[in-house]
Amino acid sequence: MFGLNPQEMIARELQQAVELLHRDMERVEFWADALGHFSTPIPDYEASDSRLDEFMLPPRRGKDERDAPAHEAKI
């Protein structure tokens, strides 16, 4: 850097500053986009829209049925 004349040094510093500015702008755009997505309300849940309906578990048994031995359990 000492071998550069003042004009080249200024040009190099300016180039580095512009590169930093570009990185900062990318970060600002990223966080602005994230904030935009977090500020929109979550859509209402519709159970009919869920693919989880294909994997329904059997209904839970009551406490009395769980405590009874298997051969006495009500089915």
Buried (B, 14 or more C-beta within 10 A) or exposed (E): EEEEEEEEEEEEEEEEEEEEEEEEEEEEEEEEEEEEEEEEEEEEEEEEEEEEEEEEEEEEEEEEEEEEEEEEEEE
